[in-house]
Structures are given as structure tokens and as C-alpha cells.
Amino acid sequence: MSSIRSRVAAAVLAVAVLLAGCGGSSTSDTPSNDSPPPSTPSPQPTPAPTPTSYLLTIAASGSGRVSSGPAGIECGNDCSQSYTDGTEVTLTATANSGYTFSGWTGACSGVSPSCKVTINAAINVGAGFVANIGRGATYYVATSGNDNNNGSSSAPWRTIAYGASRLASGDTLIVRAGEYFDLANFINTRHRPIASGTPAAFTTIRAETPFSVRILNTGSLDYWDAPVFLQGSVASLGQTVTDSYIHVDGFIFDIRNSLNPAYMGWIYGHHNKITRSIFRRVGNVDNYGGWVTLIGDYNLVEDAAGVGAARYGFITGGPSATSRNNIFRRVVGRIDYTNSTEPKATFSVYGNDGLVDEVRDHLFQNCIAIDGRRGPRPIADNDTYGGFYFPKNAMNATIQGSIVLNTEVGYAGYFVKELSGRNIKVEHSVAWDIWNTTSDVSGVRANGNVDTAALIFDHMTIGRSGVNPMYGYTNWDHAPTKQLTNTFFYNNTGIRIGTNQGWTSETNNAFAPAAQAEGSHPVTTGLNLRYVVRPEPGSGLIAAGSGGSDIGATILYRYGASGTLWGEAGYDQLTTESLWPWPYEAQIKAVFAEPNDPPAGNTPSSNDTVRGFCATRARLDGVNPVTLTSYIWEYLGNPIPADIYR
């Protein structure tokens, strides 16, 4: 037995020696005392400087996607990507079913679905997709064409009015890039008829590439000589004709130094669309005129903008109108000056003077009145009333996800009710830096004298960062139901102007300073705000509203499915499609920045067209230029979140 134990002990000793010789250890991670010291690291080369990168941003409209090579962009979901300086990126546009790719804008142009850009600065590219609504023939107009041609792609016509008059119902007229002048190129059915389309096949007149066609005048025009005029019911060849189901898309309309027409776009018909168009006006205007008026029913203005001189920028209704079911969607307006001595505003529903239910059912979705200036006020009642103003007897009008920013007015950002106006709602909208230097103004105002129906202000952000006095609200209204809820009042001079007629529901509002708090369940702590378009995550605004909602306006997504008319699926719903970056903001900025000096007798007497979002400075990153999107997001002095321009 002892010999066996001796042999086992010897074996164990041999294994231990072997392990020690190999530097191993079966019981510890502690380094052996016999381990050699670590070697001295070799000197490392100095790291190469980080390559410069720039942002490539895609703005797509309609239904389709844009992808990139190298990878990084798959828009609609991911619409921006940083690339190293010098990288060549190929963009490919693919239309969804039922749509056609209509062309590039920005750093790309033309209608080929593929485009290459070389990254050497921040670059913006737009891609358009249009519904296959025209089932008829396609014709062309070009500055090099001739009206004796057949209108084909290889033999285009010369003038837009002639080409449009040759269309049959459901046909499409494509206008190639260039400048087109005077009545021969106006889309005006008082001068040349245009065949109406059908619900399944609109008659379409569009620029080959959005915003590549400018239609303008060279001399004085008559009252009805609007660049876009679609008639209501008129007698023609023994029958009544109404312009309907006509789609105008992709133009810059430019009226210079002509008192007439009253409006640049005048829509009396029904079920018509004006999309991706800019209206620019230079010089004196008719005392009642402006940019676009919708007199008919079920019409749409979408992805549009207006700038320059106007009394009313974008308006529906009128003193004797019966306008119903019209929509303004994603529209930007900046009134620079005017000679009009009548009441003024950027957006308006003008209620019928005598019949309270004739001008009704209108929507403003993601509309922006920005950097506007106050016009003449020969008497107090003829001031610039607001960014939005609904005079007389407007009924059933709703504002969703809209902004009035840095706008000089006489009364309020949203002056939405007077006389017998009824059922007015403003939700998830911003009034910020509403100002003038001579009188008190407020974020919202209502003056109705009829004790029927409702007035609702819900989920708004109302405040200022400027030095001019601004108050929260003016409530001189007599509606039996008046709601002020889930609204954030920030840094206002005071909470209200004048006598308060009271609210039937005033709850879950937030106030900074706290001394202005009123109503039930006010919130007064943790109220930091970095961006006017959303409550700040982690702040006291989050989940503090009724039903656990956030207090204040949240304007991150588009209201209304693109292209939909009133009553169509999704026309009044909040979508999941991001609103930012703002579509076609580069083209809007370029036109807004064009010089436009007021004639003598206009107010104001000067016009800095590169103010506000049109400034030539860089945004807060010190590199990329200011855009409409960055101007709004950075208005409070905080850099725009990186994911907006991914």
C-alpha cells in the first residue's frame, strides 16, 4: 500500500512541475512570478484627421421611395444621410403602384429615375411622385415648340393655354422648363376652355419638373386675367359647364406690377387641385386681392406657398359666397407689404355676410404664416387682423398642426371668430412672437356674438421670446361651449386682454410664469421648452394633459393623406408621415428671397426679402445654411435635432 501511495505522490509532483514549466495554473488567474515583464508598446502613428462629411437630404412627395448607393437613404423612412466629402451617390426613384415618378428638384433635375450627386457640401434633393389619375393621352409644351405641332414629346406646342385647350377629359399636359409669358400661357378658362376630368381621371396640367416653370406677365392685366382661373357654372354651347377635376401642379406664378387680377389663383369650380406651386406678387394689388381664393367646393391647395404683396394670401369664401369643403394643406405664406386698406391676413375663411351656413366646412392643415409684416391701417377696423382671420359668419372651420411665427399683426395670431361664426377649432398649433410696436396683441382671439355652437382651442403653444408685448388670449366670445385645454402659455406679458367672457372648460393648461395660472389642474413646474413644435421629453408637459396627453402643440407629422379631397379616406387624419424636413423648402426659400421692393404708398415701405428663414447665414451648427425647417426648430436657440436631417 505504501508503495502505491509513493507512486501516486510522485505522479502528482511530476504533473505540478510540468504545469509550472509551461506557465500554467490550475487554481488561479493571478500571473506567475516567473512571467516575463510586458514589452514596451511600439510608438503609434498620429491618427489621420477625420474626413469631412456633409448631409444629403431627400424630400419626397406623393407615393414612392428613393434609395441610395452607397446605402444610407431609403426614403420614405430614412430620408437623409451623411457622406464623406467627394463621395459619388446614386439616387434611384421608384414609384409605388398607381403612381409615376414626375421628376427631381434641387441638386438633381429631369425625369430619369436615376441621378448622381457628388458630395461637396450639404445637398438637398426633391423627388416627386404623381398619381396615375390621367388615363388619356399625354401632350407637351416647350419654349422651343410651335402651336402648329402635334403636341408630342418630339414636337411640343409652344403655349400653355393652347395646349391646355386641346386636352380631352383625363389627358395630361406636361410643360417643360422655362419662362412663359402673359395670357397665352395662363391656365385661365375664361379665355380658353379646359376639359374637365372625372373622379377617376383628372385632367392634368403640370410642370415636367416641379418649380422649373415660371408663368409671369410683362404688362398690366385685366381684373379676371388670373394665371390660374377655373370657372364655376357658366353657359357654353347651350349647356352649363363647371370646371372640375382639373389638377394644376408644379408651377411658379409671378405677377409683377399689375393691380389686377384680384387673385392670382381663382377657383370657382369644384374638385380641383393646385399642388406644388408658388405664388409671388410684386407691386400694388387690388384693394381686395391676394394670391389664391377658393370660391367653389371640394377644392385642394397642397404643398404651396405665397409671398409678396397681398390683402388676403390664401382664402376661401367671400361676402356672397357659398364655399364648402375646401382644404389648404402644407401651405406657407409671408405677406411682405400691401397697399390694401381693407382688413388683412395670411389665411382666411370669409363667412357669407348674410347667410350663416353658406361658407362652411374648411380645413387648414400644417399651414404656416411666417415673418409677415403688418399693412396699412387707415382706421382701426382695417388692420392686419392675424396670421389667420375668419371674418363675418364662418362655420365649421378647423386648423390643425399650424404655425404663426414672428408675424406682425394688429390683433392676434389666430383671430378665428366674429359675428355669427360657429364651430371653430384650433388644435396642435403654435402662436409665437406675434407682435407689433403700437398695440396689444394675443396668441388667439374670438369675438363671436352668437350663443350657439362651439369654440375650441386645444393643445396649443402660445408664447414669445421677443421683447414686444404679447398676451395669451382675447376671449370676447359668447359661444355656449368654449374650451381652452392642454395649452402651454410661455413668457407672455399677461394671460389675457380685456374682459374674459369665461370658458366652459379651462383645464390642464401650463403656465410660465406660474403667476399667470388659471383654470383647473394648472401645471406650473418643470416647464422647459427647447422647440416650439413639441413638448420637451422629460419636462412637466409630458403626460400632464387630459387623458394623459402632453400639454402644448405637437407638430411632427403631416395632417391629411397627401392628395386627398374632403371626404376621401384619410383627408382629416393625422398621418405617420414626418412633416420635417418641410417639402420643397429649398425652392420656397429661393423664390421668397428674390428682391421685391414695395412701390410708394405701400406699408411697410421697405422689404428685406432675406429675413427670417430666408437669411443667408448658417444655422446653429455653423455649417449648413438656414432652411425653413431649421429656422422653426432652432427659433428658441437650440440646435435642430440630428434626426430631422438624417
PATILO-897461 format. One record per residue (C-alpha): x, y, z; residue in one letter. Coordinates in Angstrom, 2 decimals, always signed. Layout:
BEGIN
X, Y, Z, a
...
//
This chain:
BEGIN
+0.00, +0.00, +0.00, m
+2.82, +2.41, +0.87, s
+4.45, +1.80, -2.48, s
+1.19, +2.71, -4.23, i
+0.93, +5.96, -2.25, r
+4.55, +6.74, -3.14, s
+3.93, +6.24, -6.83, r
+0.76, +8.46, -6.75, v
+2.62, +11.23, -4.94, a
+5.44, +11.08, -7.46, a
+2.95, +11.34, -10.34, a
+1.21, +14.35, -8.82, v
+4.58, +16.05, -8.28, l
+5.54, +15.42, -11.89, a
+2.31, +16.98, -13.19, v
+2.75, +20.04, -10.99, a
+6.30, +20.51, -12.25, v
+5.15, +20.14, -15.81, l
+2.41, +22.76, -15.33, l
+4.79, +25.17, -13.69, a
+7.22, +24.77, -16.54, g
+4.50, +25.61, -19.02, c
+3.50, +28.71, -17.12, g
+0.05, +27.29, -16.41, g
-2.03, +27.38, -13.27, s
-4.94, +25.22, -12.38, s
-6.10, +27.25, -9.38, t
-5.56, +30.97, -10.01, s
-5.81, +33.70, -12.63, d
-3.02, +35.60, -10.93, t
+0.04, +35.90, -13.18, p
+3.03, +33.76, -12.17, s
+6.02, +35.49, -10.64, n
+8.03, +33.83, -13.38, d
+6.05, +35.57, -16.16, s
+8.21, +37.91, -18.28, p
+7.53, +41.66, -17.90, p
+5.24, +43.22, -20.53, p
+7.05, +44.59, -23.52, s
+7.14, +48.37, -24.13, t
+4.46, +49.37, -26.72, p
+5.75, +50.48, -30.07, s
+5.06, +54.15, -30.90, p
+1.72, +54.55, -32.70, q
+1.33, +56.78, -35.77, p
-0.68, +60.02, -35.38, t
-4.33, +59.33, -36.32, p
-5.38, +60.69, -39.67, a
-7.81, +63.64, -39.47, p
-11.49, +62.69, -39.59, t
-12.78, +63.13, -43.15, p
-15.30, +65.94, -43.65, t
-18.86, +64.74, -44.05, s
-21.94, +66.51, -45.42, y
-25.62, +65.78, -45.20, l
-27.61, +64.61, -48.22, l
-31.35, +65.15, -47.64, t
-34.23, +63.89, -49.77, i
-37.71, +65.41, -49.75, a
-40.20, +63.10, -51.44, a
-43.81, +63.96, -52.24, s
-46.52, +61.65, -53.44, g
-46.23, +57.89, -53.14, s
-42.83, +56.37, -53.87, g
-39.37, +55.85, -52.45, r
-35.81, +56.98, -53.09, v
-32.84, +54.73, -52.35, s
-29.12, +55.42, -52.49, s
-25.87, +53.76, -53.42, g
-23.78, +53.73, -51.27, p
-26.54, +52.71, -48.87, a
-27.90, +55.05, -46.25, g
-31.06, +56.52, -47.72, i
-34.32, +54.66, -48.04, e
-36.88, +57.47, -48.24, c
-39.75, +57.39, -47.22, g
-38.46, +56.08, -43.92, n
-34.88, +57.36, -43.78, d
-34.54, +60.50, -45.90, c
-31.10, +61.85, -45.03, s
-27.58, +60.53, -44.60, q
-24.09, +61.96, -44.05, s
-21.47, +61.06, -46.66, y
-17.75, +61.76, -46.82, t
-16.64, +64.70, -48.92, d
-16.13, +63.60, -52.53, g
-18.44, +60.58, -52.38, t
-20.50, +60.00, -55.52, e
-24.01, +58.93, -54.56, v
-26.50, +57.43, -56.99, t
-30.14, +58.08, -56.16, l
-32.88, +55.91, -57.58, t
-36.57, +56.86, -57.51, a
-39.18, +54.10, -57.57, t
-42.88, +54.92, -57.74, a
-45.42, +52.90, -55.79, n
-48.30, +51.19, -57.52, s
-50.68, +53.70, -59.09, g
-48.07, +56.48, -59.17, y
-45.46, +57.77, -61.62, t
-42.14, +59.42, -60.86, f
-42.59, +63.04, -62.01, s
-39.05, +64.38, -61.65, g
-36.21, +65.67, -59.49, w
-35.65, +69.08, -57.96, t
-32.77, +70.65, -56.07, g
-29.35, +69.16, -56.85, a
-30.95, +66.74, -59.32, c
-33.13, +67.58, -62.30, s
-35.01, +65.88, -65.09, g
-37.32, +62.88, -65.10, v
-34.86, +59.99, -65.34, s
-35.38, +57.80, -62.24, p
-31.63, +57.73, -61.58, s
-29.48, +60.70, -60.57, c
-25.87, +61.05, -59.41, k
-24.64, +63.71, -57.00, v
-21.12, +64.34, -55.73, t
-20.97, +65.27, -52.07, i
-19.04, +68.51, -51.54, n
-21.50, +70.43, -49.34, a
-24.89, +69.91, -47.71, a
-27.17, +68.84, -50.57, i
-30.96, +68.79, -50.87, n
-32.81, +66.76, -53.50, v
-36.55, +66.61, -54.12, g
-38.35, +63.68, -55.73, a
-41.95, +63.88, -56.91, g
-44.44, +61.10, -57.50, f
-47.86, +61.81, -59.02, v
-50.92, +59.63, -59.08, a
-51.82, +57.98, -62.36, n
-55.04, +59.94, -62.43, i
-54.94, +60.79, -66.12, g
-55.89, +57.83, -68.28, r
-55.89, +59.73, -71.52, g
-53.14, +60.96, -73.80, a
-50.05, +62.92, -72.74, t
-49.00, +66.09, -74.55, y
-46.13, +68.56, -74.19, y
-45.39, +72.28, -74.26, v
-41.89, +73.75, -74.52, a
-40.39, +77.20, -75.10, t
-38.89, +75.76, -78.29, s
-42.22, +74.37, -79.50, g
-44.79, +75.56, -82.01, n
-48.56, +75.60, -81.72, d
-48.73, +74.14, -85.22, n
-47.05, +70.97, -83.92, n
-48.97, +67.91, -82.75, n
-48.03, +68.33, -79.07, g
-45.97, +65.14, -78.86, s
-42.76, +64.84, -76.86, s
-40.71, +65.37, -80.01, s
-43.00, +68.09, -81.46, a
-44.34, +70.06, -78.47, p
-46.69, +73.00, -78.59, w
-45.42, +76.47, -77.75, r
-48.04, +77.97, -75.41, t
-49.69, +76.54, -72.32, i
-53.15, +77.99, -72.96, a
-53.28, +76.46, -76.44, y
-52.03, +73.11, -75.21, g
-54.50, +73.02, -72.31, a
-57.39, +73.85, -74.63, s
-56.52, +70.84, -76.82, r
-56.83, +68.34, -73.96, l
-59.67, +65.88, -73.78, a
-61.06, +64.81, -70.41, s
-58.41, +62.94, -68.44, g
-55.47, +63.99, -70.64, d
-52.17, +65.32, -69.27, t
-50.20, +68.35, -70.47, l
-46.54, +68.40, -69.43, i
-44.80, +71.78, -69.54, v
-41.04, +71.76, -69.95, r
-38.74, +74.08, -68.03, a
-38.57, +77.77, -68.82, g
-40.36, +81.11, -68.51, e
-43.77, +81.54, -70.13, y
-45.39, +84.95, -70.51, f
-48.84, +86.51, -70.43, d
-52.32, +85.27, -71.32, l
-51.12, +82.87, -73.98, a
-49.62, +80.83, -71.15, n
-52.20, +81.33, -68.42, f
-54.32, +78.41, -67.24, i
-57.46, +80.50, -67.45, n
-60.74, +79.06, -68.68, t
-62.32, +82.49, -69.11, r
-60.00, +82.83, -72.12, h
-59.64, +79.23, -73.29, r
-61.74, +76.30, -72.01, p
-60.14, +73.23, -70.47, i
-61.95, +69.90, -70.49, a
-62.92, +68.77, -67.01, s
-61.72, +65.40, -65.82, g
-63.54, +62.77, -63.80, t
-63.04, +61.41, -60.26, p
-61.06, +58.53, -61.75, a
-59.08, +60.61, -64.27, a
-58.26, +64.25, -63.59, f
-57.30, +66.50, -66.48, t
-53.74, +67.44, -65.51, t
-51.50, +70.38, -66.40, i
-48.11, +70.10, -64.75, r
-44.52, +71.20, -64.96, a
-42.22, +68.43, -66.11, e
-40.05, +69.14, -63.06, t
-41.76, +70.88, -60.12, p
-40.94, +74.60, -59.89, f
-38.98, +74.58, -63.15, s
-41.71, +76.55, -64.97, v
-42.43, +80.20, -64.21, r
-45.56, +81.85, -65.61, i
-45.48, +85.64, -65.48, l
-46.78, +88.83, -67.03, n
-44.98, +91.61, -68.88, t
-47.65, +94.32, -68.58, g
-50.92, +95.33, -66.96, s
-53.67, +92.74, -66.74, l
-57.45, +92.95, -66.50, d
-59.48, +92.04, -63.43, y
-60.13, +88.40, -64.42, w
-56.73, +87.73, -66.01, d
-55.50, +85.35, -63.31, a
-52.66, +82.94, -64.19, p
-54.95, +80.20, -62.83, v
-58.70, +80.62, -63.25, f
-61.14, +77.71, -63.17, l
-64.73, +78.80, -63.72, q
-67.88, +77.87, -61.90, g
-71.15, +77.18, -63.66, s
-71.22, +79.01, -66.99, v
-73.25, +78.58, -70.16, a
-71.26, +77.10, -73.04, s
-72.65, +75.75, -76.30, l
-76.14, +75.50, -74.87, g
-75.18, +73.70, -71.67, q
-73.92, +74.57, -68.20, t
-70.22, +73.84, -67.69, v
-68.34, +73.81, -64.39, t
-64.56, +73.36, -64.29, d
-63.97, +70.26, -62.19, s
-61.43, +67.51, -61.63, y
-58.59, +69.64, -63.01, i
-55.14, +69.32, -61.44, h
-52.54, +72.10, -61.77, v
-49.11, +71.08, -60.48, d
-45.53, +72.31, -60.20, g
-45.55, +75.98, -61.30, f
-44.23, +79.31, -60.09, i
-46.85, +82.00, -60.79, f
-45.38, +85.50, -60.79, d
-47.45, +88.69, -61.20, i
-45.41, +91.89, -61.41, r
-46.60, +95.48, -61.21, n
-50.22, +94.93, -62.20, s
-53.06, +95.99, -59.92, l
-55.16, +93.23, -61.49, n
-56.14, +90.46, -61.28, p
-57.58, +90.50, -57.78, a
-56.24, +86.97, -57.14, y
-53.54, +85.01, -58.92, m
-55.37, +81.73, -58.45, g
-59.15, +81.92, -58.70, w
-61.05, +78.65, -58.31, i
-64.81, +78.78, -58.81, y
-65.20, +75.15, -59.86, g
-65.27, +72.03, -57.72, h
-62.98, +69.06, -57.05, h
-59.88, +70.81, -58.38, n
-56.30, +70.67, -57.11, k
-53.40, +73.12, -57.09, i
-50.26, +71.40, -55.82, t
-46.53, +72.12, -55.57, r
-46.91, +75.72, -56.71, s
-45.61, +79.10, -55.53, i
-47.47, +82.40, -55.96, f
-45.32, +85.54, -55.96, r
-46.72, +89.05, -56.26, r
-44.79, +92.26, -56.87, v
-46.22, +95.80, -56.71, g
-49.63, +97.21, -55.90, n
-52.60, +94.87, -55.58, v
-56.32, +95.26, -55.95, d
-57.73, +96.51, -52.65, n
-59.42, +93.12, -52.15, y
-56.82, +90.90, -53.77, g
-54.08, +88.45, -52.97, g
-52.75, +85.05, -54.01, w
-55.34, +82.24, -54.11, v
-59.08, +82.19, -53.46, t
-61.28, +79.09, -53.38, l
-64.83, +80.16, -54.18, i
-66.10, +76.73, -55.21, g
-66.40, +73.47, -53.26, d
-64.22, +70.42, -52.58, y
-61.01, +72.03, -53.81, n
-57.45, +71.45, -52.55, l
-54.32, +73.62, -52.31, v
-51.37, +71.48, -51.19, e
-47.59, +71.92, -50.90, d
-47.94, +75.54, -51.99, a
-46.55, +78.90, -50.92, a
-47.29, +82.58, -51.37, g
-45.09, +85.65, -50.94, v
-45.06, +89.37, -51.60, g
-47.99, +91.76, -51.77, a
-51.49, +90.72, -50.68, a
-54.57, +91.66, -48.73, r
-55.54, +88.04, -48.09, y
-52.95, +85.45, -49.02, g
-54.94, +82.19, -49.14, f
-58.69, +82.50, -48.66, i
-61.92, +80.58, -49.09, t
-65.41, +82.05, -49.01, g
-66.49, +85.64, -49.55, g
-69.27, +88.14, -48.77, p
-71.78, +86.38, -51.05, s
-70.05, +83.01, -51.48, a
-71.35, +79.52, -50.76, t
-67.93, +77.88, -50.48, s
-67.76, +74.50, -48.77, r
-65.38, +71.62, -48.09, n
-62.10, +73.20, -49.18, n
-58.64, +72.27, -47.84, i
-55.35, +74.16, -47.57, f
-52.64, +71.61, -46.73, r
-48.94, +72.31, -46.15, r
-49.09, +75.92, -47.32, v
-46.57, +78.63, -46.37, v
-47.38, +82.34, -46.56, g
-45.34, +85.51, -45.97, r
-47.03, +88.84, -46.64, i
-44.25, +91.37, -47.23, d
-46.24, +94.55, -47.83, y
-49.54, +95.82, -49.20, t
-51.38, +98.93, -50.29, n
-54.79, +97.45, -49.34, s
-56.75, +99.50, -46.82, t
-59.11, +96.58, -46.06, e
-58.76, +94.01, -43.22, p
-55.85, +91.67, -43.94, k
-54.48, +88.22, -43.06, a
-52.29, +85.44, -44.47, t
-55.03, +82.77, -44.24, f
-58.77, +83.40, -44.14, s
-62.23, +81.89, -44.16, v
-64.51, +84.76, -45.12, y
-68.02, +83.96, -43.94, g
-71.02, +84.93, -46.04, n
-72.24, +88.38, -44.98, d
-75.89, +87.40, -44.67, g
-76.27, +83.60, -44.53, l
-74.57, +81.93, -41.60, v
-74.37, +78.41, -43.04, d
-73.21, +79.12, -46.59, e
-69.42, +79.28, -46.04, v
-68.68, +76.16, -44.05, r
-66.57, +73.03, -43.57, d
-62.99, +74.10, -44.29, h
-59.62, +72.72, -43.20, l
-56.18, +74.26, -42.72, f
-53.61, +71.51, -42.18, q
-49.93, +72.24, -41.44, n
-50.19, +75.82, -42.68, c
-47.55, +78.39, -41.74, i
-47.77, +82.19, -41.58, a
-44.20, +83.32, -41.04, i
-42.13, +86.52, -40.83, d
-45.11, +88.55, -42.09, g
-45.46, +92.32, -41.90, r
-48.39, +94.50, -40.89, r
-50.11, +96.51, -43.61, g
-51.74, +99.97, -43.56, p
-54.48, +100.70, -41.02, r
-56.35, +103.85, -42.11, p
-58.89, +103.06, -39.39, i
-58.64, +100.59, -36.51, a
-61.08, +98.13, -38.10, d
-58.98, +97.74, -41.25, n
-55.80, +96.42, -39.69, d
-53.87, +93.22, -40.33, t
-56.07, +91.05, -38.14, y
-53.82, +87.99, -37.80, g
-51.92, +85.18, -39.40, g
-55.37, +83.52, -39.56, f
-58.55, +85.61, -39.65, y
-62.11, +84.27, -40.08, f
-64.34, +87.32, -40.58, p
-68.14, +87.51, -40.60, k
-70.05, +84.23, -40.42, n
-67.56, +81.40, -40.97, a
-68.82, +77.99, -39.89, m
-67.19, +74.61, -39.15, n
-63.58, +75.65, -39.78, a
-60.68, +73.67, -38.31, t
-56.96, +74.47, -38.05, i
-54.64, +71.51, -37.44, q
-50.87, +71.42, -36.85, g
-50.29, +75.00, -37.99, s
-47.87, +77.78, -37.02, i
-47.94, +81.57, -36.83, v
-44.37, +82.66, -36.14, l
-42.67, +86.06, -35.93, n
-45.59, +87.79, -37.56, t
-46.57, +91.45, -37.15, e
-50.34, +91.86, -36.76, v
-52.86, +94.21, -35.23, g
-54.85, +91.73, -33.12, y
-53.85, +88.06, -32.80, a
-52.02, +85.12, -34.30, g
-55.34, +83.30, -34.74, y
-58.36, +85.64, -34.90, f
-60.86, +82.91, -35.72, v
-64.36, +84.04, -34.82, k
-66.57, +87.08, -35.06, e
-70.25, +87.95, -35.57, l
-72.16, +84.69, -36.17, s
-69.16, +82.42, -36.69, g
-69.78, +78.91, -35.34, r
-67.95, +75.67, -34.62, n
-64.33, +76.81, -34.83, i
-61.50, +74.57, -33.67, k
-57.74, +75.15, -33.46, v
-55.66, +72.16, -32.36, e
-51.96, +71.35, -32.06, h
-50.95, +74.76, -33.36, s
-48.39, +77.41, -32.38, v
-48.62, +81.18, -31.96, a
-45.16, +82.54, -31.16, w
-43.80, +86.07, -31.30, d
-47.00, +87.68, -32.50, i
-46.17, +91.36, -32.33, w
-46.44, +94.99, -33.22, n
-44.92, +98.10, -31.70, t
-48.08, +100.14, -31.09, t
-50.82, +97.98, -29.52, s
-51.52, +94.82, -27.53, d
-51.84, +91.52, -29.36, v
-52.65, +87.97, -28.27, s
-51.97, +84.44, -29.42, g
-55.63, +83.62, -30.06, v
-58.80, +85.70, -30.22, r
-62.54, +85.19, -30.66, a
-65.25, +87.87, -30.81, n
-68.39, +85.94, -31.78, g
-71.73, +87.37, -30.71, n
-73.89, +84.27, -31.30, v
-74.60, +81.96, -28.38, d
-74.72, +78.74, -30.38, t
-72.17, +76.04, -31.24, a
-68.59, +75.67, -30.01, a
-65.20, +77.35, -29.84, l
-62.22, +75.08, -29.11, i
-58.53, +75.86, -28.53, f
-56.78, +72.60, -27.67, d
-53.11, +71.55, -27.44, h
-51.64, +74.89, -28.42, m
-48.30, +76.53, -27.63, t
-48.60, +80.30, -27.17, i
-45.59, +82.38, -26.20, g
-42.86, +84.78, -27.06, r
-39.11, +85.15, -27.00, s
-39.11, +88.71, -28.36, g
-39.40, +91.99, -26.47, v
-42.74, +93.23, -27.81, n
-45.83, +92.75, -25.63, p
-47.91, +89.64, -26.31, m
-50.79, +88.15, -24.33, y
-52.17, +84.64, -24.23, g
-55.74, +85.11, -25.39, y
-58.60, +87.52, -26.02, t
-61.94, +85.92, -25.15, n
-64.85, +88.21, -26.01, w
-66.88, +85.33, -27.39, d
-70.44, +84.26, -26.50, h
-70.46, +80.63, -27.61, a
-72.19, +78.32, -25.10, p
-69.28, +75.88, -25.29, t
-65.81, +77.40, -25.06, k
-62.84, +75.17, -24.45, q
-59.25, +76.13, -23.61, l
-57.38, +72.94, -22.80, t
-53.95, +71.32, -22.83, n
-52.32, +74.59, -23.89, t
-48.90, +75.93, -22.86, f
-48.62, +79.67, -22.21, f
-44.98, +80.73, -22.06, y
-43.40, +84.09, -21.17, n
-46.40, +86.15, -22.22, n
-46.83, +89.71, -21.00, t
-50.11, +88.61, -19.42, g
-52.59, +85.81, -19.81, i
-55.39, +87.79, -21.48, r
-56.52, +91.10, -22.97, i
-59.64, +92.82, -21.65, g
-62.77, +91.24, -20.23, t
-62.82, +87.45, -20.14, n
-66.19, +86.02, -21.16, q
-65.22, +82.78, -19.46, g
-64.58, +79.20, -20.53, w
-66.91, +76.25, -20.05, t
-63.78, +74.08, -19.90, s
-60.40, +75.52, -18.92, e
-58.28, +72.68, -17.70, t
-54.84, +71.07, -17.87, n
-53.09, +74.15, -19.18, n
-49.47, +75.02, -18.35, a
-48.23, +78.47, -17.37, f
-44.77, +80.04, -17.17, a
-44.63, +82.24, -15.18, p
-46.75, +80.42, -12.62, a
-48.40, +83.67, -11.51, a
-50.47, +83.64, -14.72, q
-52.04, +80.26, -13.93, a
-55.81, +79.93, -14.06, e
-58.44, +77.24, -14.57, g
-58.44, +73.73, -13.14, s
-55.43, +71.42, -12.90, h
-52.84, +74.02, -13.99, p
-49.23, +72.89, -14.46, v
-46.53, +75.35, -13.37, t
-43.33, +73.37, -12.74, t
-40.73, +71.71, -14.95, g
-41.81, +73.70, -17.98, l
-38.65, +73.86, -20.04, n
-39.16, +74.20, -23.79, l
-36.46, +73.68, -26.42, r
-38.53, +73.65, -29.61, y
-41.83, +75.36, -30.41, v
-43.12, +72.33, -32.30, v
-43.07, +69.79, -29.48, r
-43.16, +69.42, -25.70, p
-39.72, +68.54, -24.38, e
-39.37, +64.89, -23.29, p
-38.88, +64.72, -19.55, g
-40.47, +68.10, -18.91, s
-43.56, +68.81, -16.82, g
-45.60, +68.99, -20.05, l
-45.33, +65.28, -20.76, i
-48.45, +63.24, -19.93, a
-49.83, +66.16, -17.88, a
-52.75, +66.89, -20.20, g
-56.25, +65.48, -20.22, s
-56.34, +61.73, -20.72, g
-52.58, +61.53, -20.17, g
-51.78, +63.54, -23.31, s
-48.88, +66.00, -23.47, d
-49.56, +69.70, -22.93, i
-48.80, +72.02, -25.82, g
-48.65, +71.62, -29.59, a
-47.04, +68.57, -31.16, t
-46.34, +69.25, -34.83, i
-44.21, +66.37, -36.06, l
-46.36, +64.57, -38.62, y
-48.46, +65.52, -41.61, r
-52.18, +66.08, -41.28, y
-54.28, +64.66, -44.10, g
-53.27, +61.99, -46.59, a
-51.49, +63.69, -49.49, s
-53.70, +64.49, -52.46, g
-56.99, +63.74, -50.72, t
-60.03, +65.94, -51.15, l
-62.64, +66.49, -48.45, w
-64.39, +63.24, -47.63, g
-61.78, +60.92, -49.15, e
-60.04, +58.35, -46.97, a
-57.60, +59.98, -44.56, g
-58.33, +63.57, -45.57, y
-58.66, +64.82, -41.98, d
-56.45, +62.35, -40.12, q
-53.01, +62.71, -38.56, l
-50.68, +60.51, -40.61, t
-47.46, +58.74, -39.62, t
-45.53, +60.60, -42.34, e
-42.96, +63.04, -40.97, s
-43.63, +66.72, -41.65, l
-39.93, +67.59, -41.42, w
-37.87, +68.47, -43.39, p
-40.55, +70.67, -44.94, w
-41.26, +69.59, -48.54, p
-39.71, +71.78, -51.24, y
-38.24, +74.18, -48.69, e
-35.23, +74.99, -50.89, a
-37.46, +76.09, -53.78, q
-39.69, +78.11, -51.43, i
-36.72, +79.88, -49.88, k
-35.24, +80.71, -53.30, a
-38.43, +82.41, -54.52, v
-39.12, +84.17, -51.20, f
-35.58, +85.60, -51.22, a
-35.94, +87.25, -54.65, e
-35.85, +91.07, -54.39, p
-39.30, +92.66, -54.14, n
-39.29, +96.37, -53.34, d
-42.63, +97.96, -52.35, p
-43.90, +100.79, -54.55, p
-44.56, +104.15, -52.94, a
-47.66, +104.12, -50.77, g
-47.28, +100.55, -49.52, n
-46.82, +99.52, -45.90, t
-44.16, +98.80, -44.86, p
-42.14, +100.95, -47.20, s
-39.18, +98.56, -47.38, s
-38.86, +94.80, -47.72, n
-35.87, +92.72, -46.65, d
-36.57, +89.53, -48.55, t
-33.69, +87.63, -46.94, v
-35.00, +87.97, -43.39, r
-36.06, +85.09, -41.17, g
-35.79, +81.66, -42.75, f
-34.52, +83.25, -45.98, c
-31.38, +84.56, -44.28, a
-28.05, +83.73, -45.86, t
-26.42, +82.78, -42.54, r
-25.65, +79.27, -41.37, a
-27.87, +77.51, -38.91, r
-26.63, +76.80, -35.38, l
-24.21, +74.07, -36.48, d
-22.20, +76.83, -38.16, g
-22.00, +74.86, -41.40, v
-25.31, +74.18, -43.13, n
-27.50, +77.01, -44.43, p
-30.69, +78.10, -42.70, v
-33.81, +76.41, -44.04, t
-37.48, +76.77, -43.24, l
-37.18, +73.63, -41.11, t
-34.08, +74.70, -39.20, s
-35.42, +78.23, -38.66, y
-38.55, +76.91, -36.96, i
-36.81, +74.21, -34.96, w
-33.94, +76.47, -33.86, e
-36.11, +79.50, -33.13, y
-35.57, +79.17, -29.37, l
-31.79, +78.96, -29.76, g
-31.31, +75.19, -29.62, n
-29.67, +73.20, -32.44, p
-32.08, +71.20, -34.55, i
-32.16, +67.53, -33.50, p
-29.84, +65.40, -35.60, a
-32.59, +63.02, -36.66, d
-34.56, +65.73, -38.51, i
-31.95, +65.87, -41.30, y
-30.65, +62.34, -41.03, r
//
